[in-house]
Amino acid sequence: MPSIHDSATWEPVLRLLRTADAESIAAPVGYVAGRIGRHGSSLPLPRRRPQPGRALQIEDMQDDVVGCELFSLDELYLADAPSRPSPWKSAAMKAVGTPSDAAVRGLVGSLGWIVFGDNSGGDRIPVDLTPGPRGHAGRIIMLDHEQDVGGDTLADSLTDLVSNGLGEGRRGPRGDQPPAVARVNIVGLSSVEAAAHPELEVLPIGV
């Protein structure tokens, strides 16, 4: 990795500043100034704001220095299973498994998921060092705060994330789908016999 004192390290930031404030820089004595710290920055870069009356959404972050809210070094953590708690009534309805064509492993947590930011909507963003059968190490994934198992692919690499921002999220096959989880109710399967399958793990029975 280039040294923090190497001009090449800061070249992408300078390009962003030049694009964001071209008028000031073009003036005879024009310049821009700012600072980057562990808890934020004062660089004169534009930032999308949420529409009046609603919270910040993923699309509001599309044009942000890497496309998401970065954590400080002290806030980085491994997204292991205890870091993703779930109430029993929700967790009992899930099956944990990784299909053969999954890019992200169907786990609650992994020591290979290093969380470095979020999307300001409660979803955590890790780099995936323990990918699924169809994935590769170094992909950027999202741990949806409304999901208990697995993750979604956001970018093929950190370089891709910096260059193109957050994607819409490519949700691949999950282990908590039929036949591992089958529901017998008025809108699901009609009987327990219809749900029977060698791979069945969870069977919620409703009205």
Summary of the structure (lengths in Angstrom):
residues: 207
radius of gyration: 21.7
end to end distance: 58.6
largest distance: 80.4
contacts: 554
relative contact order: 0.12
helix: 21%
strand: 16%
